[in-house]
């Protein structure tokens, strides 16, 4: 996740020189990712992480390859926007799934806080180092290399995580309730408190 959007921007700018198109791809991808990810999480709870992540990784690889092909062949902007947004939307969000595995493995032990701390440190290091790696690859090797490494790492991450079946949370079989989480009174109170603190 720390690599994909900047890899897309670097590729588009390197090939076309159009920052506006790169910005639209990034924004459209962020919106689609925000819409798709909660649904994938719900499916993972109902069906299991491996059942959801493996096909999602395949879709991510295919849509990313389509985006790379469009960029390299200098396809029209609308094709870059569609394939780029779909690639971003299909990127598997592994962080929450890893944290749910930690919760299952270490629930009720003092080691759970240590695991979450380790996870948080790893996230921060990756989010700082990943863009630097992408920019170095795109500028010093080939413009497309940042995207290729991002896709390979994403697919490899899914393969590694889904092979570890012992830590996979049990399927919950949760049925969809009426309404979204935003209708929760408790969540609305927390959002209100947070926005009041921001104003102060």
MARVEXKOL-909797 format. One record per residue: residue number from 1; x, y, z of N, C-alpha, C in turn. Coordinates in pm, whole numbers, padded with zeros to 5 digits. Example, Ala and Ser with C-alpha at 12.3 -4.5 7.8 and 13.67 -1.06 7.14 Angstrom:
R;vexpa;n.u;n.v;n.w;ca.u;ca.v;ca.w;c.u;c.v;c.w
R;1;01319;-00569;00780;01230;-00450;00780;01320;-00330;00780
R;2;01285;-00225;00708;01367;-00106;00714;01290;00003;00787
END
This chain:
R;vexpa;n.u;n.v;n.w;ca.u;ca.v;ca.w;c.u;c.v;c.w
R;1;00083;-00121;00000;00000;00000;00000;00086;00125;00000
R;2;00200;00121;00068;00288;00236;00070;00357;00259;-00063
R;3;00355;00158;-00149;00426;00168;-00276;00335;00194;-00395
R;4;00213;00142;-00390;00132;00136;-00513;00098;00272;-00570
R;5;00042;00362;-00488;-00003;00489;-00545;00114;00570;-00601
R;6;00226;00570;-00531;00341;00646;-00582;00401;00577;-00704
R;7;00395;00443;-00708;00444;00371;-00827;00358;00406;-00948
R;8;00227;00416;-00928;00138;00454;-01038;00167;00596;-01084
R;9;00182;00687;-00990;00210;00826;-01025;00342;00838;-01100
R;10;00445;00771;-01049;00577;00778;-01113;00573;00723;-01255
R;11;00500;00614;-01274;00492;00554;-01407;00420;00647;-01505
R;12;00306;00701;-01463;00229;00789;-01552;00310;00914;-01586
R;13;00370;00976;-01485;00446;01099;-01509;00567;01070;-01597
R;14;00635;00957;-01573;00753;00924;-01653;00718;00901;-01799
R;15;00603;00839;-01824;00565;00802;-01960;00494;00917;-02032
R;16;00401;00983;-01962;00318;01084;-02028;00356;01228;-01991
R;17;00417;01246;-01873;00447;01380;-01826;00326;01454;-01773
R;18;00212;01385;-01756;00088;01451;-01714;00061;01424;-01565
R;19;00086;01524;-01484;00061;01512;-01340;-00089;01509;-01310
R;20;-00168;01578;-01391;-00312;01580;-01370;-00372;01441;-01381
R;21;-00332;01368;-01486;-00381;01231;-01503;-00336;01144;-01387
R;22;-00212;01160;-01344;-00162;01082;-01231;-00242;01111;-01105
R;23;-00278;01237;-01084;-00358;01273;-00967;-00497;01214;-00972
R;24;-00559;01213;-01091;-00692;01154;-01105;-00687;01005;-01078
R;25;-00585;00937;-01131;-00570;00792;-01106;-00557;00766;-00958
R;26;-00474;00846;-00891;-00452;00827;-00748;-00580;00850;-00668
R;27;-00653;00956;-00700;-00778;00987;-00628;-00885;00882;-00654
R;28;-00902;00842;-00781;-01003;00741;-00814;-00970;00609;-00746
R;29;-00841;00574;-00745;-00800;00450;-00679;-00825;00453;-00530
R;30;-00799;00567;-00466;-00822;00578;-00322;-00970;00564;-00288
R;31;-01056;00625;-00371;-01201;00615;-00347;-01248;00471;-00363
R;32;-01205;00407;-00472;-01246;00267;-00494;-01191;00175;-00385
R;33;-01067;00197;-00343;-01007;00115;-00238;-01088;00128;-00109
R;34;-01129;00251;-00076;-01208;00275;00045;-01346;00208;00036
R;35;-01401;00197;-00085;-01531;00134;-00102;-01521;-00019;-00101
R;36;-01413;-00074;-00158;-01400;-00219;-00174;-01348;-00288;-00048
R;37;-01254;-00226;00021;-01186;-00293;00131;-01278;-00341;00243
R;38;-01374;-00260;00292;-01464;-00312;00396;-01545;-00433;00350
R;39;-01582;-00435;00223;-01658;-00549;00171;-01572;-00674;00166
R;40;-01445;-00657;00129;-01353;-00772;00128;-01329;-00824;00270
R;41;-01323;-00732;00366;-01305;-00772;00506;-01425;-00852;00556
R;42;-01545;-00805;00519;-01666;-00877;00557;-01668;-01017;00496
R;43;-01629;-01026;00368;-01624;-01157;00302;-01521;-01247;00369
R;44;-01407;-01191;00406;-01303;-01271;00474;-01353;-01324;00606
R;45;-01432;-01245;00678;-01489;-01293;00804;-01586;-01408;00781
R;46;-01662;-01399;00673;-01764;-01500;00646;-01708;-01626;00582
R;47;-01610;-01608;00489;-01563;-01722;00409;-01423;-01769;00445
R;48;-01346;-01684;00511;-01207;-01717;00542;-01113;-01629;00462
R;49;-01000;-01596;00522;-00905;-01504;00457;-00849;-01561;00328
R;50;-00809;-01687;00330;-00746;-01746;00211;-00843;-01747;00093
R;51;-00969;-01778;00119;-01069;-01785;00012;-01088;-01651;-00055
R;52;-01074;-01542;00020;-01093;-01408;-00035;-00962;-01353;-00092
R;53;-00852;-01372;-00019;-00726;-01307;-00058;-00667;-01364;-00186
R;54;-00675;-01494;-00206;-00612;-01552;-00326;-00674;-01502;-00456
R;55;-00807;-01505;-00471;-00865;-01448;-00594;-00841;-01297;-00604
R;56;-00841;-01228;-00489;-00818;-01084;-00492;-00676;-01053;-00540
R;57;-00580;-01134;-00498;-00442;-01115;-00544;-00432;-01137;-00695
R;58;-00506;-01233;-00747;-00507;-01258;-00891;-00566;-01138;-00965
R;59;-00677;-01084;-00914;-00739;-00966;-00976;-00642;-00848;-00969
R;60;-00574;-00833;-00857;-00476;-00726;-00841;-00365;-00739;-00945
R;61;-00314;-00860;-00963;-00206;-00881;-01060;-00254;-00851;-01202
R;62;-00374;-00897;-01237;-00427;-00877;-01373;-00455;-00729;-01400
R;63;-00520;-00661;-01305;-00551;-00519;-01327;-00424;-00434;-01328
R;64;-00326;-00473;-01248;-00198;-00401;-01248;-00125;-00422;-01380
R;65;-00129;-00545;-01432;-00067;-00571;-01563;-00137;-00490;-01671
R;66;-00269;-00479;-01663;-00343;-00399;-01761;-00303;-00252;-01751
R;67;-00289;-00203;-01628;-00247;-00064;-01608;-00107;-00040;-01665
R;68;-00016;-00132;-01634;00122;-00119;-01686;00121;-00119;-01839
R;69;00042;-00211;-01897;00033;-00218;-02043;-00021;-00090;-02102
R;70;-00124;-00033;-02039;-00181;00093;-02088;-00080;00207;-02079
R;71;-00006;00211;-01968;00092;00319;-01951;00205;00308;-02053
R;72;00258;00187;-02068;00371;00167;-02159;00331;00193;-02304
R;73;00208;00156;-02340;00162;00176;-02478;00102;00314;-02501
R;74;00110;00400;-02399;00057;00536;-02407;-00090;00537;-02449
R;75;-00168;00456;-02379;-00312;00448;-02404;-00379;00579;-02363
R;76;-00502;00602;-02407;-00573;00724;-02368;-00586;00736;-02215
R;77;-00603;00860;-02170;-00610;00885;-02025;-00719;00804;-01957
R;78;-00835;00791;-02021;-00945;00721;-01955;-00909;00576;-01926
R;79;-00827;00514;-02012;-00786;00376;-01988;-00688;00369;-01870
R;80;-00599;00467;-01861;-00509;00473;-01745;-00588;00490;-01616
R;81;-00689;00575;-01620;-00769;00601;-01499;-00845;00476;-01457
R;82;-00910;00410;-01553;-00989;00291;-01519;-00900;00179;-01467
R;83;-00794;00146;-01541;-00709;00033;-01499;-00632;00067;-01371
R;84;-00588;00192;-01358;-00517;00231;-01237;-00605;00226;-01114
R;85;-00729;00274;-01127;-00823;00271;-01013;-00859;00127;-00976
R;86;-00880;00043;-01077;-00913;-00097;-01049;-00796;-00169;-00982
R;87;-00674;-00138;-01026;-00556;-00199;-00964;-00548;-00161;-00817
R;88;-00568;-00033;-00787;-00563;00012;-00647;-00674;-00050;-00565
R;89;-00795;-00058;-00623;-00909;-00113;-00550;-00889;-00261;-00517
R;90;-00818;-00332;-00605;-00800;-00476;-00586;-00680;-00510;-00498
R;91;-00603;-00411;-00458;-00486;-00441;-00376;-00530;-00500;-00242
R;92;-00481;-00620;-00208;-00520;-00682;-00081;-00468;-00601;00038
R;93;-00557;-00570;00131;-00520;-00498;00253;-00482;-00601;00359
R;94;-00355;-00632;00368;-00309;-00740;00455;-00296;-00698;00601
R;95;-00275;-00570;00628;-00252;-00525;00766;-00360;-00567;00864
R;96;-00488;-00535;00837;-00594;-00575;00930;-00606;-00727;00944
R;97;-00579;-00799;00836;-00590;-00945;00844;-00477;-01004;00927
R;98;-00359;-00945;00918;-00248;-00989;01002;-00280;-00961;01149
R;99;-00336;-00842;01177;-00369;-00808;01315;-00477;-00900;01373
R;100;-00571;-00942;01290;-00672;-01036;01340;-00610;-01172;01372
R;101;-00505;-01207;01299;-00433;-01333;01328;-00358;-01321;01461
R;102;-00293;-01205;01482;-00226;-01185;01611;-00328;-01197;01724
R;103;-00445;-01138;01707;-00548;-01141;01811;-00590;-01284;01842
R;104;-00603;-01365;01739;-00643;-01503;01762;-00532;-01584;01829
R;105;-00409;-01567;01782;-00298;-01647;01835;-00261;-01611;01978
R;106;-00268;-01481;02010;-00214;-01436;02139;-00319;-01375;02231
R;107;-00447;-01397;02201;-00555;-01339;02281;-00542;-01383;02427
R;108;-00555;-01288;02516;-00549;-01318;02659;-00409;-01330;02714
R;109;-00308;-01303;02634;-00170;-01310;02682;-00108;-01170;02679
R;110;-00002;-01155;02756;00068;-01027;02757;00146;-01002;02630
R;111;00161;-01104;02548;00239;-01089;02425;00161;-01021;02313
R;112;00030;-01007;02330;-00050;-00946;02223;-00010;-00800;02202
R;113;00011;-00727;02311;00053;-00587;02297;00188;-00577;02227
R;114;00278;-00670;02260;00410;-00670;02194;00396;-00698;02045
R;115;00306;-00790;02009;00285;-00823;01869;00230;-00702;01793
R;116;00132;-00632;01853;00076;-00514;01789;00181;-00403;01777
R;117;00266;-00390;01879;00373;-00290;01872;00469;-00322;01758
R;118;00506;-00450;01747;00594;-00492;01638;00529;-00466;01503
R;119;00402;-00496;01493;00327;-00472;01369;00325;-00324;01334
R;120;00303;-00240;01435;00301;-00095;01413;00436;-00042;01367
R;121;00543;-00091;01428;00677;-00048;01388;00706;-00090;01244
R;122;00670;-00215;01213;00692;-00264;01076;00615;-00181;00975
R;123;00490;-00146;01008;00410;-00062;00918;00477;00073;00893
R;124;00524;00135;01001;00586;00267;00987;00714;00260;00902
R;125;00796;00159;00928;00920;00144;00851;00889;00123;00703
R;126;00789;00040;00675;00753;00013;00536;00698;00139;00468
R;127;00612;00213;00540;00552;00332;00479;00655;00443;00457
R;128;00766;00440;00531;00871;00538;00509;00965;00490;00398
R;129;01002;00363;00402;01103;00311;00308;01045;00281;00170
R;130;00919;00238;00164;00861;00193;00037;00859;00302;-00071
R;131;00813;00424;-00041;00816;00527;-00146;00957;00558;-00196
R;132;01054;00555;-00105;01192;00579;-00145;01237;00471;-00244
R;133;01203;00347;-00213;01238;00236;-00302;01174;00252;-00438
R;134;01045;00287;-00440;00973;00303;-00567;01034;00415;-00651
R;135;01061;00527;-00589;01119;00640;-00663;01256;00601;-00719
R;136;01338;00532;-00638;01470;00488;-00685;01457;00393;-00803
R;137;01363;00299;-00794;01344;00203;-00903;01295;00274;-01030
R;138;01198;00363;-01013;01138;00430;-01129;01235;00526;-01197
R;139;01322;00588;-01120;01414;00687;-01179;01548;00629;-01219
R;140;01594;00528;-01147;01729;00475;-01173;01729;00347;-01256
R;141;01618;00274;-01257;01614;00147;-01333;01526;00168;-01456
R;142;01396;00151;-01439;01298;00174;-01547;01173;00230;-01483
R;143;01098;00317;-01551;00975;00371;-01492;00876;00263;-01448
R;144;00874;00151;-01520;00779;00044;-01490;00824;-00043;-01373
R;145;00950;-00035;-01334;01003;-00129;-01233;00940;-00110;-01096
R;146;00902;00013;-01061;00835;00035;-00933;00703;-00040;-00924
R;147;00626;-00035;-01032;00498;-00108;-01036;00522;-00259;-01030
R;148;00619;-00307;-01105;00644;-00451;-01109;00683;-00504;-00971
R;149;00771;-00433;-00902;00813;-00477;-00768;00695;-00470;-00671
R;150;00613;-00368;-00682;00496;-00355;-00595;00401;-00473;-00613
R;151;00373;-00509;-00737;00282;-00620;-00764;00342;-00751;-00714
R;152;00470;-00773;-00741;00535;-00896;-00695;00532;-00907;-00543
R;153;00561;-00799;-00473;00559;-00803;-00327;00417;-00826;-00273
R;154;00318;-00763;-00337;00180;-00782;-00294;00133;-00925;-00310
R;155;00162;-00984;-00425;00121;-01123;-00451;00199;-01218;-00360
R;156;00329;-01193;-00341;00409;-01278;-00252;00359;-01269;-00108
R;157;00319;-01149;-00065;00265;-01133;00070;00138;-01213;00090
R;158;00049;-01209;-00009;-00075;-01288;00000;-00043;-01437;00004
R;159;00049;-01481;-00083;00085;-01624;-00087;00142;-01669;00046
R;160;00231;-01588;00104;00290;-01625;00232;00189;-01628;00345
R;161;00102;-01527;00350;00004;-01521;00458;-00098;-01634;00448
R;162;-00148;-01659;00330;-00253;-01760;00316;-00200;-01903;00329
R;163;-00070;-01922;00314;-00013;-02056;00338;-00009;-02091;00487
R;164;-00009;-01989;00570;-00001;-02009;00715;-00142;-02030;00770
R;165;-00193;-02149;00755;-00334;-02177;00787;-00361;-02183;00937
R;166;-00260;-02218;01017;-00282;-02237;01160;-00325;-02105;01227
R;167;-00277;-01994;01175;-00309;-01865;01238;-00435;-01801;01182
R;168;-00492;-01859;01078;-00610;-01797;01014;-00730;-01801;01108
R;169;-00794;-01687;01130;-00912;-01686;01218;-01022;-01775;01164
R;170;-01096;-01832;01256;-01208;-01919;01216;-01314;-01835;01146
R;171;-01383;-01898;01053;-01491;-01831;00980;-01602;-01800;01078
R;172;-01648;-01674;01074;-01748;-01632;01172;-01891;-01658;01126
R;173;-01911;-01663;00995;-02046;-01684;00944;-02141;-01572;00980
R;174;-02088;-01453;00996;-02170;-01339;01033;-02260;-01301;00918
R;175;-02386;-01285;00945;-02478;-01240;00840;-02484;-01088;00843
R;176;-02515;-01032;00729;-02517;-00886;00719;-02635;-00831;00796
R;177;-02607;-00737;00886;-02715;-00675;00962;-02776;-00562;00878
R;178;-02886;-00511;00925;-02949;-00401;00852;-02874;-00272;00874
R;179;-02805;-00221;00774;-02738;-00093;00785;-02587;-00107;00793
R;180;-02522;00007;00784;-02377;00011;00787;-02329;00043;00926
R;181;-02198;00032;00946;-02139;00062;01076;-02154;00211;01109
R;182;-02168;00296;01007;-02184;00439;01031;-02315;00472;01101
R;183;-02410;00378;01102;-02536;00400;01173;-02526;00366;01321
R;184;-02413;00314;01363;-02393;00280;01503;-02388;00407;01587
R;185;-02470;00411;01692;-02474;00530;01778;-02339;00554;01844
R;186;-02274;00448;01888;-02144;00461;01954;-02039;00520;01862
R;187;-02039;00478;01736;-01942;00531;01641;-01970;00678;01613
R;188;-02096;00715;01603;-02130;00856;01577;-02084;00944;01693
R;189;-02097;00892;01815;-02051;00968;01932;-01901;00988;01925
R;190;-01827;00883;01889;-01681;00893;01880;-01639;00991;01770
R;191;-01708;00987;01656;-01677;01081;01548;-01703;01224;01594
R;192;-01815;01244;01666;-01846;01377;01719;-01741;01426;01816
R;193;-01696;01338;01905;-01592;01376;02001;-01462;01412;01929
R;194;-01427;01331;01831;-01303;01357;01757;-01309;01490;01683
R;195;-01424;01520;01621;-01434;01646;01547;-01434;01765;01643
R;196;-01492;01750;01763;-01490;01859;01863;-01346;01884;01908
R;197;-01269;01778;01930;-01129;01794;01970;-01050;01865;01862
R;198;-01080;01834;01734;-01009;01898;01623;-01036;02048;01622
R;199;-01159;02087;01653;-01193;02230;01652;-01122;02304;01764
R;200;-01108;02236;01879;-01041;02298;01993;-00894;02307;01964
END
